[in-house]
Amino acid sequence: MPPSQKRARRYDPVRTRTAVLAQFAHVREAVSALTPEQLALPTRLGDWTVRELAAHLTMALSHVTRYLELPEPASPKPGLTLLEWPFSTANRAARIADDTKALAADRPDLDALYGEVAGRFEELVPKAPEERLLPTRVGTMRLADFLVTRTVELVVHTDDLNEAAGLGIPYDRQALAACTRLLADALAEKAPGGSVEVRVPPFAVVQCVQGPKHTRGTPPNVVETDPLTWIRLATGRTEWARALDAAKVGASGERADLAALLPLMQ
């Protein structure tokens, strides 16, 4: 995948950390009210139940604290950039599934689990510098960058939980914005160019795909959608053709077909 050569977007680490905690709090409140019947429901994530999905959501925070508790890597530079992260997740699916099932079995008291995870995060993360390197499973990353990836984990799986249990868990605006922007930037990284403009109002606009680049006026190839639809497309929760048929995506121009580029994360 050729690099886009564009300067990476900057995220304020304090706002990101606040957004992560806010989204986790929304999920925690909803999970605490789930009935045994709801916890046993299936999800769209293979054979995971709602209980297993709820347990998995705690990993979004616990992985941060776990890596902070490990010795900092000796290398002075991160091995994985923020824009590389979305493409690093596919080959970890089996291990993630095993870890999730083990956690759900070992920690049946979800209220206690959520409380411990949130408490440890609030204790350790604010004191750590944003440039602190973390030895993640996919490569060394800056703490500030890894926190942005947590917004993706939380927002995507909040949507999974809402769909599985018929809930209406809200999305923290800053968490939704960071998730949307990272996945939009990942598209531009995967297919660099300027022939297609992808708009996800109110959070992101990126240009991508090789071809003639517009310089003024309305671009000839435009894709526009809402944040949740974009996130579902980027993570394989819905398909391009289905979103078009449901009028969830507007696409104009002969190059405005992203089917071959999606999903970005699997």
C-alpha positions as CSV (number, residue, x, y, z in Angstrom):
1,M,0.0,0.0,0.0
2,P,1.7,3.2,-1.1
3,P,1.9,6.0,1.5
4,S,-0.2,9.1,1.0
5,Q,2.7,11.4,1.9
6,K,0.2,13.7,3.6
7,R,0.9,15.1,7.1
8,A,-0.9,13.0,9.7
9,R,-3.8,14.6,11.4
10,R,-3.1,15.7,15.0
11,Y,-5.4,14.8,17.9
12,D,-5.4,16.5,21.2
13,P,-4.5,13.8,23.7
14,V,-6.5,15.3,26.6
15,R,-9.6,15.5,24.5
16,T,-9.1,12.0,23.2
17,R,-8.6,10.6,26.7
18,T,-11.8,12.4,27.9
19,A,-13.7,11.0,24.9
20,V,-12.5,7.5,25.6
21,L,-13.7,7.7,29.2
22,A,-17.0,9.3,28.2
23,Q,-17.8,6.6,25.7
24,F,-16.8,3.9,28.1
25,A,-19.1,5.4,30.7
26,H,-22.0,5.3,28.3
27,V,-21.4,1.6,27.6
28,R,-20.9,0.8,31.3
29,E,-24.2,2.3,32.2
30,A,-26.0,0.3,29.5
31,V,-24.2,-3.0,30.4
32,S,-25.1,-2.6,34.0
33,A,-28.8,-2.7,33.1
34,L,-28.7,-5.7,30.8
35,T,-30.8,-8.7,31.8
36,P,-29.5,-12.3,31.7
37,E,-31.7,-12.8,28.6
38,Q,-30.1,-9.8,26.9
39,L,-26.6,-11.0,27.8
40,A,-27.3,-14.3,26.2
41,L,-28.4,-12.8,22.8
42,P,-26.2,-13.4,19.7
43,T,-24.3,-10.6,18.0
44,R,-23.1,-10.0,14.5
45,L,-19.6,-10.9,15.6
46,G,-19.5,-14.6,14.8
47,D,-20.5,-16.7,17.8
48,W,-20.0,-14.0,20.4
49,T,-22.9,-13.4,22.7
50,V,-23.7,-10.0,24.1
51,R,-22.0,-11.0,27.4
52,E,-18.8,-11.7,25.4
53,L,-19.1,-8.4,23.5
54,A,-19.6,-6.5,26.7
55,A,-16.5,-8.1,28.2
56,H,-14.5,-7.4,25.1
57,L,-15.4,-3.7,25.3
58,T,-13.4,-3.4,28.5
59,M,-10.3,-4.4,26.6
60,A,-10.4,-1.0,24.8
61,L,-9.2,0.5,28.1
62,S,-7.4,-2.4,29.8
63,H,-5.0,-2.7,26.9
64,V,-3.8,0.8,27.5
65,T,-3.1,0.3,31.2
66,R,-1.5,-3.1,30.6
67,Y,0.9,-1.7,28.1
68,L,1.7,1.3,30.4
69,E,2.6,-1.2,33.1
70,L,5.2,-2.9,30.8
71,P,8.7,-1.5,30.4
72,E,8.9,1.2,27.7
73,P,10.4,-0.1,24.5
74,A,14.1,0.8,24.0
75,S,13.6,2.2,20.5
76,P,13.2,5.9,20.5
77,K,10.7,5.9,17.6
78,P,7.3,4.2,17.2
79,G,7.2,1.1,15.0
80,L,3.5,1.6,14.0
81,T,1.9,4.9,13.0
82,L,-1.7,5.8,13.7
83,L,-2.6,5.5,10.0
84,E,-1.0,2.0,9.8
85,W,-3.0,0.7,12.7
86,P,-6.4,0.1,10.9
87,F,-4.6,-2.3,8.5
88,S,-2.9,-4.2,11.3
89,T,-5.9,-5.8,12.9
90,A,-7.0,-8.5,10.5
91,N,-4.5,-11.2,11.4
92,R,-5.3,-10.9,15.1
93,A,-9.0,-12.0,14.9
94,A,-8.4,-15.5,16.3
95,R,-6.4,-14.3,19.3
96,I,-8.9,-11.6,20.1
97,A,-11.7,-14.1,20.0
98,D,-9.9,-16.4,22.4
99,D,-9.0,-13.7,24.8
100,T,-12.5,-12.3,24.8
101,K,-14.1,-15.7,25.5
102,A,-11.6,-16.3,28.3
103,L,-12.3,-12.9,29.9
104,A,-16.0,-13.3,29.7
105,A,-15.8,-16.8,31.4
106,D,-13.3,-15.6,34.1
107,R,-15.1,-12.4,34.9
108,P,-18.9,-13.0,35.1
109,D,-19.4,-9.9,37.2
110,L,-19.4,-7.3,34.5
111,D,-20.1,-4.4,36.9
112,A,-17.0,-5.2,38.9
113,L,-14.9,-5.6,35.7
114,Y,-16.0,-2.3,34.3
115,G,-15.3,-0.5,37.6
116,E,-11.8,-2.0,37.9
117,V,-10.9,-1.2,34.3
118,A,-12.2,2.4,34.4
119,G,-10.4,3.0,37.8
120,R,-7.1,1.7,36.6
121,F,-7.3,3.8,33.4
122,E,-8.1,7.0,35.3
123,E,-5.2,6.3,37.7
124,L,-2.5,5.6,35.1
125,V,-3.2,7.3,31.9
126,P,-3.5,11.0,32.9
127,K,0.0,10.8,34.5
128,A,1.7,9.3,31.4
129,P,3.2,11.6,28.7
130,E,1.6,11.6,25.3
131,E,4.9,10.5,23.7
132,R,5.2,7.4,26.0
133,L,5.8,4.4,23.8
134,L,3.6,1.4,24.3
135,P,4.6,-2.2,23.3
136,T,1.3,-3.1,21.7
137,R,0.7,-6.5,20.0
138,V,0.9,-5.0,16.5
139,G,4.0,-2.8,17.1
140,T,5.3,0.1,19.3
141,M,2.9,3.0,19.3
142,R,2.8,6.5,20.9
143,L,0.3,6.7,23.8
144,A,-1.4,9.6,22.1
145,D,-1.9,7.6,18.9
146,F,-3.0,4.4,20.7
147,L,-5.7,6.4,22.5
148,V,-7.2,7.5,19.2
149,T,-7.5,3.8,18.2
150,R,-9.5,3.3,21.4
151,T,-12.2,5.6,20.1
152,V,-12.5,3.2,17.1
153,E,-12.8,0.1,19.3
154,L,-15.4,1.8,21.6
155,V,-17.5,3.4,18.9
156,V,-17.6,0.4,16.6
157,H,-18.4,-2.1,19.4
158,T,-21.0,0.3,20.9
159,D,-22.7,0.1,17.5
160,D,-22.4,-3.7,17.7
161,L,-23.9,-3.7,21.1
162,N,-26.8,-1.4,20.1
163,E,-27.6,-3.7,17.2
164,A,-27.5,-6.9,19.1
165,A,-29.5,-5.9,22.1
166,G,-31.7,-3.3,20.6
167,L,-30.2,-0.5,22.8
168,G,-29.7,3.2,22.2
169,I,-26.3,3.7,23.8
170,P,-25.3,7.3,22.8
171,Y,-22.0,8.2,21.1
172,D,-19.7,10.8,22.6
173,R,-19.3,13.4,20.0
174,Q,-15.5,13.6,20.3
175,A,-15.1,9.8,20.2
176,L,-17.4,9.6,17.2
177,A,-15.4,12.4,15.5
178,A,-12.0,10.8,16.1
179,C,-13.2,7.4,15.0
180,T,-14.7,8.8,11.8
181,R,-11.6,10.9,11.0
182,L,-9.1,8.1,11.5
183,L,-11.1,5.7,9.2
184,A,-11.5,8.4,6.6
185,D,-7.8,9.2,6.7
186,A,-7.1,5.4,6.4
187,L,-9.0,5.3,3.2
188,A,-6.9,8.2,1.8
189,E,-3.8,6.3,2.9
190,K,-5.0,3.1,1.2
191,A,-5.9,4.8,-2.0
192,P,-3.9,8.0,-2.3
193,G,-5.0,10.5,-4.9
194,G,-7.3,13.4,-5.6
195,S,-10.0,12.2,-8.0
196,V,-12.7,11.3,-5.4
197,E,-13.8,13.5,-2.5
198,V,-15.3,11.6,0.4
199,R,-17.4,13.6,2.8
200,V,-18.6,12.5,6.2
201,P,-20.2,15.6,7.7
202,P,-19.7,17.1,10.1
203,F,-16.4,15.4,10.9
204,A,-14.3,14.5,7.9
205,V,-13.5,15.3,4.2
206,V,-10.7,13.5,2.4
207,Q,-9.6,13.1,-1.2
208,C,-8.5,9.7,-2.5
209,V,-8.1,7.5,-5.5
210,Q,-5.7,8.0,-8.4
211,G,-6.9,10.1,-11.3
212,P,-7.6,13.6,-12.4
213,K,-7.5,16.0,-9.4
214,H,-10.0,18.9,-9.2
215,T,-8.8,22.3,-8.2
216,R,-11.9,24.4,-7.9
217,G,-15.7,24.2,-7.8
218,T,-17.6,21.0,-7.2
219,P,-15.4,17.9,-7.6
220,P,-16.6,15.5,-10.4
221,N,-16.5,12.4,-8.1
222,V,-18.1,12.8,-4.6
223,V,-19.1,10.3,-2.0
224,E,-21.1,11.5,1.0
225,T,-22.5,9.6,4.0
226,D,-23.1,10.0,7.7
227,P,-20.6,9.0,10.4
228,L,-22.2,5.7,11.5
229,T,-22.7,4.5,8.0
230,W,-19.1,5.3,7.1
231,I,-17.9,3.5,10.2
232,R,-20.0,0.4,9.3
233,L,-18.6,0.5,5.7
234,A,-15.1,0.9,6.9
235,T,-15.3,-2.0,9.3
236,G,-17.4,-4.4,7.3
237,R,-20.6,-4.0,9.2
238,T,-22.4,-3.2,6.0
239,E,-21.7,-3.5,2.3
240,W,-21.3,-0.7,-0.2
241,A,-24.1,-1.9,-2.4
242,R,-26.5,-2.3,0.5
243,A,-25.7,1.2,1.8
244,L,-26.3,2.6,-1.7
245,D,-29.6,0.8,-2.0
246,A,-30.8,2.1,1.3
247,A,-29.8,5.7,0.4
248,K,-27.3,5.8,3.2
249,V,-24.6,6.8,0.8
250,G,-24.6,9.3,-2.0
251,A,-22.1,8.7,-4.8
252,S,-21.8,10.7,-8.0
253,G,-19.2,10.4,-10.7
254,E,-17.7,7.5,-12.6
255,R,-14.9,7.0,-10.0
256,A,-17.2,7.3,-7.0
257,D,-17.4,3.6,-6.3
258,L,-15.5,2.5,-3.2
259,A,-16.7,-1.1,-3.1
260,A,-13.2,-2.5,-4.0
261,L,-11.6,-0.5,-1.2
262,L,-13.9,-1.5,1.6
263,P,-13.8,-2.6,4.3
264,L,-10.6,-1.1,5.6
265,M,-10.6,-3.1,8.9
266,Q,-11.6,-6.7,9.2
